[in-house]
Amino acid sequence: MKATFQIPDALYRELKAETAREGLTMREVTIGLFEQWLRQKKQAPPVAPTVDWLNFPAPLAHLVAEDITEYSTGDMRKSITKNWDEQA
């Protein structure tokens, strides 16, 4: 299959010079890079981000009133709802 790519002129000139020094064609280098990328994608297991749950910031903590002393679900919900409306 034939494909056309647009790349910056400076990058093309640098690639063309380097492939000429190595005795390769742009086609050979391009195919090699695509194959290498696909191999890496197949080999690398998906990495789940590490989360420090002990120090994870509560996403709505900034909406809880500073003077709140009762941490029941109902009181927290009221405080968040009140402050949510004020920030809108």
C-alpha positions as a Markdown table, in Angstrom:
| # | Residue | x | y | z |
|---|---|---|---|---|
| 1 | Met | 0.0 | 0.0 | 0.0 |
| 2 | Lys | 1.2 | 3.5 | -0.8 |
| 3 | Ala | 0.8 | 6.2 | 1.8 |
| 4 | Thr | 1.7 | 9.9 | 1.8 |
| 5 | Phe | 2.9 | 11.7 | 4.9 |
| 6 | Gln | 3.6 | 15.4 | 5.5 |
| 7 | Ile | 6.5 | 16.1 | 7.8 |
| 8 | Pro | 8.4 | 19.3 | 8.5 |
| 9 | Asp | 11.0 | 20.2 | 5.9 |
| 10 | Ala | 13.9 | 20.3 | 8.4 |
| 11 | Leu | 13.0 | 16.9 | 9.7 |
| 12 | Tyr | 12.8 | 15.4 | 6.2 |
| 13 | Arg | 16.3 | 16.9 | 5.3 |
| 14 | Glu | 17.8 | 15.5 | 8.4 |
| 15 | Leu | 16.3 | 12.0 | 7.9 |
| 16 | Lys | 17.3 | 12.0 | 4.2 |
| 17 | Ala | 20.9 | 12.8 | 5.1 |
| 18 | Glu | 21.1 | 10.2 | 7.8 |
| 19 | Thr | 19.5 | 7.5 | 5.8 |
| 20 | Ala | 22.0 | 8.2 | 3.0 |
| 21 | Arg | 24.9 | 8.0 | 5.4 |
| 22 | Glu | 23.6 | 4.6 | 6.6 |
| 23 | Gly | 22.9 | 3.3 | 3.1 |
| 24 | Leu | 19.2 | 3.0 | 3.8 |
| 25 | Thr | 16.1 | 4.3 | 2.0 |
| 26 | Met | 13.5 | 6.4 | 3.7 |
| 27 | Arg | 11.0 | 3.5 | 3.0 |
| 28 | Glu | 13.2 | 1.0 | 4.9 |
| 29 | Val | 13.5 | 3.3 | 7.9 |
| 30 | Thr | 9.8 | 4.1 | 7.9 |
| 31 | Ile | 8.7 | 0.5 | 7.7 |
| 32 | Gly | 11.2 | -0.4 | 10.4 |
| 33 | Leu | 9.9 | 2.3 | 12.7 |
| 34 | Phe | 6.3 | 1.2 | 12.2 |
| 35 | Glu | 7.2 | -2.4 | 12.9 |
| 36 | Gln | 9.2 | -1.5 | 16.0 |
| 37 | Trp | 6.3 | 0.7 | 17.4 |
| 38 | Leu | 3.8 | -2.2 | 16.8 |
| 39 | Arg | 6.1 | -4.7 | 18.6 |
| 40 | Gln | 6.4 | -2.4 | 21.6 |
| 41 | Lys | 2.7 | -1.9 | 21.8 |
| 42 | Lys | 2.1 | -5.7 | 21.8 |
| 43 | Gln | 4.8 | -6.4 | 24.4 |
| 44 | Ala | 4.2 | -3.7 | 26.8 |
| 45 | Pro | 1.5 | -4.5 | 29.4 |
| 46 | Pro | -0.9 | -1.7 | 30.0 |
| 47 | Val | 0.3 | 0.3 | 33.0 |
| 48 | Ala | -2.4 | 1.4 | 35.5 |
| 49 | Pro | -1.6 | 4.7 | 37.2 |
| 50 | Thr | -0.5 | 4.4 | 40.8 |
| 51 | Val | -2.8 | 6.3 | 43.1 |
| 52 | Asp | -1.8 | 7.2 | 46.7 |
| 53 | Trp | -5.2 | 6.6 | 48.2 |
| 54 | Leu | -4.1 | 7.7 | 51.7 |
| 55 | Asn | -3.2 | 11.2 | 50.4 |
| 56 | Phe | -5.8 | 11.4 | 47.6 |
| 57 | Pro | -7.5 | 14.8 | 47.7 |
| 58 | Ala | -11.3 | 14.7 | 48.0 |
| 59 | Pro | -12.6 | 16.2 | 44.7 |
| 60 | Leu | -15.3 | 18.2 | 46.5 |
| 61 | Ala | -13.3 | 19.1 | 49.7 |
| 62 | His | -13.0 | 22.7 | 48.6 |
| 63 | Leu | -16.8 | 23.0 | 48.8 |
| 64 | Val | -17.1 | 21.9 | 52.4 |
| 65 | Ala | -17.4 | 24.9 | 54.8 |
| 66 | Glu | -14.4 | 25.4 | 57.0 |
| 67 | Asp | -16.5 | 25.7 | 60.1 |
| 68 | Ile | -18.3 | 22.4 | 59.7 |
| 69 | Thr | -17.9 | 20.1 | 62.7 |
| 70 | Glu | -20.4 | 17.4 | 62.0 |
| 71 | Tyr | -19.2 | 15.0 | 59.4 |
| 72 | Ser | -22.4 | 13.0 | 58.8 |
| 73 | Thr | -23.3 | 12.4 | 55.2 |
| 74 | Gly | -26.3 | 14.6 | 55.4 |
| 75 | Asp | -24.4 | 17.6 | 56.8 |
| 76 | Met | -21.6 | 17.2 | 54.3 |
| 77 | Arg | -24.1 | 17.0 | 51.5 |
| 78 | Lys | -25.8 | 20.2 | 52.7 |
| 79 | Ser | -22.5 | 22.1 | 53.0 |
| 80 | Ile | -21.4 | 21.0 | 49.5 |
| 81 | Thr | -24.7 | 21.8 | 47.9 |
| 82 | Lys | -24.8 | 25.3 | 49.6 |
| 83 | Asn | -21.3 | 26.1 | 48.4 |
| 84 | Trp | -21.8 | 24.6 | 45.0 |
| 85 | Asp | -24.6 | 27.1 | 44.3 |
| 86 | Glu | -22.5 | 30.0 | 45.6 |
| 87 | Gln | -19.6 | 29.2 | 43.2 |
| 88 | Ala | -21.8 | 28.8 | 40.1 |
